[in-house]
Amino acid sequence: QGVGMWFMLFNLGLIYYFLPQQLNTPIYSYSLGILAFWTQILFYTLIGTHHFIFSAIPWWLQTVAIIGSMGMLIPVFAGTTNFLMTFRGNFHRIGSSYTLPFYLVGIIFYFTGSSQGTAEAFRSANLYWHFTDFTVAHSHLTMYGIIAFMLWASIYTLVPRLTGKEPRQSLVGAHFWMALIGLLFYTIPLMIGGTLKGISWQEGKPFIDSVVLMAPYWLWRAIGGSLMWASHLIFAYNLYYMIVSKEETDLQKAVFEELNKLPANTSKQ
């Protein structure tokens, strides 16, 4: 509940505010935004127990959570459509921007991670995936792929405006790619391995077999996690560079220098 009702709403608000500014275009549909907000408020408050399918919690309460999880497809589809349609005609600008890639990846994972959460809520799927590494992958896909990438996008948008210092685009690119590749190396193997582990359990095989089965997938998780950790160090340096660095990257000074290069207006009124 903390993810959807606190972190998710907070970051979605940042995207609705900053994404149109970065693209210099209005949000595609205010109606879709209102629909996404209120349906998220309605359905997300119902889905807390979808993490406790087949538990001691009353069966009817689990069913309510499953129905709420299905209802979450409405705000997810509405929000994703709104963001991608706002991007329409501006995808070519992604290569020259250090903020737009973070926004786009956050939006993509918002759709995939949230849809995956709905799929996990069904009893037939939960029977295989619950208590496996698939759940770990899903948690990182949402908290890291959605929340972290959206938050990084907002930080890279806001901090330069406050300090007048732009980060080095090459280092922002390194942060982005290491975080993204690391996340994919982390989550995809765990989803595959977690599914195989769940199948192994359902077939009644010894528990140790599932541990041996997961060994190569855990190696990929370690590689991905290391890349993610390294990307955090780069982000910390970028943040330091924007806030504390004494290097001459002041935007206002750069603007004034460019203005001083222009010929003076000597025309008579």
N, C-alpha and C positions, 0 to 999 in steps of 0.2 A: 504494500500500500504506500510505503514511503516513496518508492520509485515513481508510481503513477500519479499520486496526488500531491507530491511535493516537487521532486526533481523534474519530472516530466512536464508538469504545468509551468514550472519556472522557466525551463529551457524553451518550451514552445512559445511562451510569451516573448522571450528574447528573439527568437527567429521571426515571429510576426512583426517585431519592431525593426530589427536590423537588416533582415534579408531584402526588403524593398529598398532600403537606403543603399545597400551595397550594389544592387542591380539598377538603381535609379529608375524604378518602375513601381507602380502601386501593386499591392497584393491582388491576386487574381480575383478573389471573390470574398467579400465580407460575409456573405450569407453562409458560405462553406465554413468560414472561421467560427461563426456563432454556432453552427450545427456541431462542429467538431468539439467545441468547448463544452457545451451543455450535455452532449451525449457522453463525453468523457467523465464529466461530473456524475452523471446518472449511473453509468454502467461500471465504472471503476470502483465505486464504493461497494459493489456487490461481489467482487471477484476475489476477495482476500482468501477465502477458503479453497480456492482452486489449487492451492499448494498442499492441501490436506485431503485429496481424494483417497478413498479407501481407509480413512482414519476413523477415530472414534467420534468425530463430529457428525451430527445427525445427517442422514442421507439426503433429506430434503434441502438442507443448507448447502451441501455439496452441489446439488442439482441447480440451485439458484446461482451459485458461482459459475457453473458451466454455461448457463444461459447468459449471465452477465459477460462472460468471456466472448461468447458469440456476438453479443451486442457491441463489444469493443471494436469490431470490424468497421462499424459506422464512423466513429471519429478518426480511426486510422486511415481509412480510405478517403474520407473528406479532407483531412489534413494533408495527406501525401499528395492528393490531386491539387490542392490549393498551392502547395509549395512548388511542385513541378511545373504547373501552369504559369506560376510567377516566373520561373526560370526560363520559360519558353522564349526562344529568340535570343537568349543571352548565354547559352551554353558555351559559345566560343570564347567568352570572357574568362572562363575558369582557368585557362592556361596562364593568364597574365595576372591573376589575383591570388593572394595567399590566404584569403578568408573563404572564398566561395567553395574551394574543394572540401573544407571542413563542413560547411553547411550542407553540401550535396551528399556527402557520406553519411552525415547524421540523419538526413531525410531518408536515404535508402535503408539504413538500419532501423529507422523508426518503423518503416513498413514491414521489413522482413522480421525483425525481432518481435514486434507486436503481434504479427500474424502467427509467428511461431508460438507465442504464448497462448494464443487461442487454441492452436492445435494441441498443445500439451494439456489443456484443460479437459479434453475428452477422456473418458475413463479408459477407452480402448488404447489410446496412446499413452496415457499416464501409467498404465499397467507395465509398459516396457521401459519408459524413460525415467520415471521417478526413482530417486536414490541412485541414479547413474551419473556419469560425467556429462551426459547430455544437458542436465539441469545446470551444471556449472558453466557449460558453454553458453546456454541461453542467458544466464545471469550476466555474463561478460558482454554478450552481444547487445544487451539492453543498457546496462549501466555504463559500459565503456563505449560501445559503438554509437549509441544514441546520446546519452547524457554527456560523456566526456567530449566527444567531437563537437556537439552543439555548444558546449561551454567554451571550448578552445576557440571556436569560430567567433563567439561573442567577445572573448577576451582580446583576440587579435583585432577585432573591430573597434572596441571601446578604448583600450589602453593607449594606443597611439594618439587618439583624439585628446586624451587627458594630459599626456606628457609631451606631445609634439614630436615623439621619436618613433620612427618606423623600425621594425625588426629587419634583420637581413633575410631577404626572400629565400636565399639558398638554405639557410638554417631552418626556416619555417617549412620549406619543402622537405628537408630531412626529417623534421619532426613528424610531418604528415605521413610520409611514406613508411617510416619505421613503425609508427603507431598502427597504420592500416595493415601493413603486411604482418606485423606481429600479431594483431588481433585475428587475422585470417588463419595464421599458423596455429593459433591458440584454440580457436573455436571449431573450425571444420574437422580436425582430427578428433576432438572430443565428442562432437556430434556423431561422427561415424563410429568411433569406439564405444560411446555410450549406448548407441543402438544395438551394436553387436553384444555388448555386455548384457543388456536387457533381454535379448533373445536367448543368450546363454542361460540366464537365470530361469526364464520361462521353460526352457527345455530340461531343467532340473540338473544341470551339470554342476560339478563341485565348484564352490566359490573361488578356490585358488585358480581354476581355469580362467575365470574372468579377469583375475589379477594379471596373470601371464599374458592374456590377450591384450590388455590395455598398455603394456610396457612400451611398445613403439609409439603409441598415441600420446603417452605422457612425455616422451622425448620431444615430440613436436610441440607439445604445450610448453615445455621448458625453453625451447628455442623461441617460440612466439612471445612468451613472457619476458625473456631477456631483451628482445627487440623493443617491446613496449616499455620496459624499464629504461632502456637507453633513450628512447624518445622523450621520456619524462625529464631526463637530465637536460636534453636540448631545449625543451620547453622552459625549464627553469632558467636556463641561460638567456633565452629569448626574452623572458619576462624581466629578468634583471637588466638586460640591455635596454629595454623600453623604459624602465622606471629609474634605474640608478646610473646607468652608463653615462660617462662624461664626454663620450665621443660626439663630434659635431654632426648630429643627425636631426637637429631641431627643424621641424617643418616650417615654422614661422620664419626662421632665419633664412631658410632656403627660398621661401617665397619672396622675401624682401630682396634677396640677392638677385633673383631673376627679374624682379621689377626694376631694380636699379640698372640692369643691362638694357632696358628699353629706352629708346630715345625720348628725351623730354619733350613735352607738348608745348611748343613755342608759338602756336597759332594764336592770332589775336581774336578776341571775342567781338 
